[in-house]
C-alpha cells in the first residue's frame, strides 16, 4: 500500500462542531493538514457524506469549511476539505505554521 497523504498532519486537539443538514454534533479535531482532518464525533456519518465543520479558535475567531468523509472507524473519521473561504484558508495555514513552530521549539 502506497503513501497517499499529500500534506503532513499535525495534532491540534481543538473542539469543533459538525453539521449535516439540520443535524449538528460536537466533535474533537484530532489532527489537521492543508487538505484534510481527522475527527472524533458521535454524529452518524458514512463515506461520501458532505459535512460542515466549525472550529472555535482563540480570541473569539472561528474557522469553517466543508468536508467530504473519506473513511469512518467509529467514533473517528477522516475527511478531505472540499470548500474553504480564502480567509479561513489563511487561518488554517496560520494554525499549522504555529503548531510547527511550537513543535520545533519544544524539541
Backbone bond lengths (Angstrom), bond angles and torsions (degrees), N, CA, C in turn:
res aa  C-N    CA-C-N  psi(-1)  N-CA   C-N-CA  omega(-1)  CA-C   N-CA-C  phi
1 X - - - 1.452 - - 1.521 108.27 -
2 X 1.331 116.66 130.10 1.457 122.14 -178.54 1.510 112.64 -84.03
3 X 1.297 115.70 165.31 1.454 122.58 178.33 1.517 108.16 -83.86
4 X 1.348 117.20 114.94 1.464 121.23 -173.03 1.521 113.99 -94.66
5 X 1.306 118.09 -24.62 1.457 120.73 -171.57 1.524 111.63 -70.27
6 X 1.337 116.66 129.22 1.462 122.05 -179.54 1.522 112.34 -83.36
7 X 1.336 117.15 -33.42 1.459 121.99 -176.85 1.515 109.58 -121.80
8 X 1.332 116.65 144.10 1.458 119.18 177.28 1.528 109.51 -72.20
9 X 1.312 115.21 148.60 1.465 120.99 -179.46 1.519 109.37 -102.78
10 X 1.334 113.76 145.46 1.454 120.22 178.53 1.520 109.84 -119.94
11 X 1.334 116.42 137.41 1.461 121.26 176.17 1.520 108.55 -66.56
12 X 1.327 116.08 130.93 1.464 119.06 179.67 1.524 112.87 -124.85
13 X 1.331 118.39 -32.41 1.454 121.82 177.37 1.521 114.51 54.84
14 X 1.322 117.65 43.67 1.474 121.54 179.79 1.525 110.43 -101.76
15 X 1.323 115.13 153.77 1.456 121.62 176.97 1.519 109.11 -85.65
16 X 1.325 115.92 141.26 1.452 120.62 179.22 1.511 111.04 -143.62
17 X 1.319 115.00 -174.58 1.460 121.42 178.48 1.521 108.42 -139.79
18 X 1.339 115.74 127.86 1.453 122.06 177.21 1.513 109.36 -100.14
19 X 1.322 115.50 144.62 1.448 119.82 177.62 1.519 109.73 -139.41
20 X 1.334 115.11 135.17 1.455 122.02 174.10 1.521 105.93 -134.56
21 X 1.330 116.13 106.23 1.461 119.98 -174.91 1.516 109.76 62.30
22 X 1.332 116.41 -126.05 1.468 120.07 -179.87 1.523 112.16 -89.25
23 X 1.333 117.70 -6.15 1.464 121.08 178.80 1.516 110.48 -84.77
24 X 1.319 115.25 138.33 1.458 120.69 -179.28 1.522 108.76 -142.75
25 X 1.328 117.05 143.51 1.464 120.93 -179.83 1.523 109.20 -152.88
26 X 1.343 116.18 147.86 1.465 118.97 174.92 1.528 109.85 -68.61
27 X 1.309 115.24 157.78 1.459 120.22 176.39 1.523 108.68 -148.23
28 X 1.303 114.70 166.86 1.456 120.92 173.08 1.521 106.38 -118.18
29 X 1.328 115.77 124.68 1.460 121.13 177.52 1.525 106.39 -83.78
30 X 1.327 116.30 108.40 1.463 121.28 -175.89 1.515 112.05 -77.88
31 X 1.325 115.88 -48.72 1.464 119.57 175.89 1.520 108.97 -151.02
32 X 1.323 114.35 162.15 1.461 120.60 -173.79 1.529 109.81 -146.32
33 X 1.333 114.87 149.79 1.465 121.47 171.82 1.521 106.35 -134.13
34 X 1.313 116.34 -177.58 1.465 119.64 178.69 1.522 111.59 -67.23
35 X 1.322 117.37 -19.60 1.462 119.39 -174.78 1.528 114.93 -118.19
36 X 1.342 118.30 -7.24 1.453 118.70 -177.04 1.507 113.99 -165.74
37 X 1.341 114.06 175.69 1.460 121.09 -179.07 1.520 110.00 -141.03
38 X 1.322 114.90 158.15 1.459 121.87 169.27 1.511 105.79 -121.07
39 X 1.337 115.40 127.52 1.458 121.93 -172.63 1.515 111.11 -125.20
40 X 1.324 113.76 163.79 1.455 121.14 170.05 1.518 106.51 -127.60
41 X 1.342 116.93 124.63 1.460 120.77 -177.29 1.524 110.27 -157.78
42 X 1.338 115.52 156.23 1.460 121.12 175.75 1.528 112.42 -91.89
43 X 1.328 117.21 -3.97 1.462 120.83 178.54 1.530 108.91 -64.39
44 X 1.333 117.01 129.78 1.460 121.07 178.61 1.524 109.13 -72.35
45 X 1.321 116.14 120.24 1.467 121.30 178.86 1.521 109.49 -137.34
46 X 1.335 114.69 158.81 1.463 122.09 175.69 1.528 108.43 -128.23
47 X 1.304 115.90 159.02 1.465 120.10 175.15 1.520 108.70 -56.03
48 X 1.328 115.80 135.40 1.449 121.85 -179.40 1.516 114.07 96.75
49 X 1.352 117.92 -16.93 1.469 120.55 177.94 1.522 109.94 -63.28
50 X 1.325 115.92 145.04 1.463 122.19 175.54 1.519 107.66 -106.52
51 X 1.337 115.98 128.42 1.464 123.38 -176.02 1.517 110.75 -127.81
52 X 1.312 115.61 157.35 1.465 122.20 169.47 1.526 106.74 -101.27
53 X 1.319 117.01 135.19 1.460 122.07 176.82 1.515 108.61 -119.75
54 X 1.322 115.38 128.42 1.456 121.67 172.72 1.513 108.95 -117.28
55 X 1.324 116.76 131.90 1.467 121.68 179.26 1.517 107.84 -122.03
56 X 1.332 116.19 127.58 1.458 120.61 175.50 1.522 108.92 -81.69
57 X 1.328 115.15 128.60 1.462 121.54 178.85 1.520 109.50 -109.06
58 X 1.313 116.63 174.98 1.460 120.53 178.40 1.528 110.76 -68.88
59 X 1.323 115.82 161.46 1.465 124.03 177.86 1.532 112.57 62.52
60 X 1.351 116.95 31.68 1.454 121.20 176.06 1.519 115.43 71.81
61 X 1.320 117.52 9.93 1.463 120.76 179.53 1.527 109.65 -88.98
62 X 1.315 115.41 162.47 1.458 120.24 176.75 1.525 109.38 -143.06
63 X 1.304 115.14 167.75 1.450 122.73 179.02 1.527 106.64 -134.19
64 X 1.318 117.43 133.55 1.464 121.95 -179.87 1.522 109.05 -128.84
65 X 1.323 116.17 138.62 1.456 120.15 176.28 1.528 109.53 -151.24
66 X 1.312 115.02 165.91 1.452 121.17 177.30 1.522 107.69 -106.11
67 X 1.334 115.99 136.55 1.456 122.21 -175.38 1.518 111.31 -121.84
68 X 1.326 115.61 152.52 1.460 121.21 167.20 1.518 107.33 -116.53
69 X 1.329 116.35 124.16 1.461 121.53 -179.35 1.527 109.01 -67.97
70 X 1.324 115.91 128.35 1.459 122.39 -178.76 1.528 110.69 -101.48
71 X 1.327 116.69 -43.30 1.469 119.80 177.89 1.528 109.41 -148.96
72 X 1.330 114.40 153.71 1.460 121.07 -179.07 1.518 108.53 -131.83
73 X 1.310 115.58 129.92 1.459 123.29 170.90 1.518 104.91 -139.49
74 X 1.332 116.35 88.24 1.466 123.70 -171.64 1.514 112.05 -41.46
75 X 1.317 120.59 135.08 1.459 127.58 -1.90 1.529 113.20 -89.30
76 X 1.340 117.04 11.63 1.470 120.29 -176.53 1.520 111.15 -97.57
77 X 1.331 114.46 152.87 1.454 119.90 176.10 1.517 109.61 -148.18
78 X 1.306 114.53 152.64 1.453 121.65 175.75 1.513 108.65 -114.67
79 X 1.322 116.57 140.23 1.461 120.38 -177.60 1.517 110.17 -145.42
80 X 1.347 114.36 150.00 1.460 118.20 175.41 1.525 108.59 -100.75
81 X 1.310 115.47 147.35 1.463 121.68 177.68 1.516 107.30 -78.79
82 X 1.346 116.30 121.14 1.465 119.58 -178.71 1.525 112.61 -108.55
83 X 1.349 116.90 -17.03 1.466 119.93 176.85 1.524 108.97 -154.10
84 X 1.336 115.23 133.06 1.467 120.90 178.66 1.536 107.04 -155.64
85 X 1.319 116.65 138.71 1.465 119.92 -179.81 1.534 109.88 -70.39
86 X 1.328 117.66 157.43 1.473 120.01 177.52 1.543 112.11 -57.09
87 X 1.326 118.00 -39.21 1.474 120.80 -179.84 1.530 110.45 -66.15
88 X 1.340 117.05 -42.20 1.459 119.84 178.99 1.521 111.31 -70.77
89 X 1.338 117.90 -33.39 1.469 121.32 175.24 1.527 109.44 -61.08
90 X 1.335 116.67 -41.12 1.462 121.47 178.27 1.535 110.81 -64.26
91 X 1.343 116.36 -42.45 1.477 120.05 177.22 1.529 110.94 -61.83
92 X 1.330 116.93 -42.24 1.459 120.87 179.35 1.526 110.59 -62.70
93 X 1.321 116.49 -45.14 1.468 120.59 178.02 1.528 110.19 -59.73
94 X 1.330 116.53 -40.75 1.465 121.29 179.13 1.536 110.73 -63.18
95 X 1.334 117.21 -43.83 1.471 121.50 178.19 1.525 109.87 -59.44
96 X 1.331 116.67 -46.13 1.457 120.75 -179.43 1.521 111.28 -63.72
97 X 1.335 116.88 -42.98 1.470 120.62 178.43 1.522 110.97 -61.74
98 X 1.346 117.23 -44.65 1.465 120.96 178.96 1.521 111.36 -60.79
99 X 1.337 116.25 -42.24 1.463 120.70 -178.44 1.521 111.05 -65.36
100 X 1.337 116.79 -41.84 1.471 120.20 178.50 1.526 109.99 -62.87
101 X 1.329 117.34 -45.26 1.465 120.57 179.52 1.515 110.82 -62.98
102 X 1.319 117.32 -40.55 1.461 121.88 179.15 1.538 110.37 -63.60
103 X 1.331 116.40 -43.44 1.463 120.34 -179.94 1.520 111.26 -64.90
104 X 1.326 118.47 -39.77 1.465 121.25 179.52 1.510 111.90 -70.12
105 X 1.337 117.40 -35.83 1.461 119.41 -178.06 1.536 111.81 -72.35
106 X 1.344 116.88 -24.52 1.471 120.67 177.22 1.511 112.04 -77.68
107 X 1.331 115.44 -32.15 1.471 119.45 -173.78 1.452 111.40 -87.61
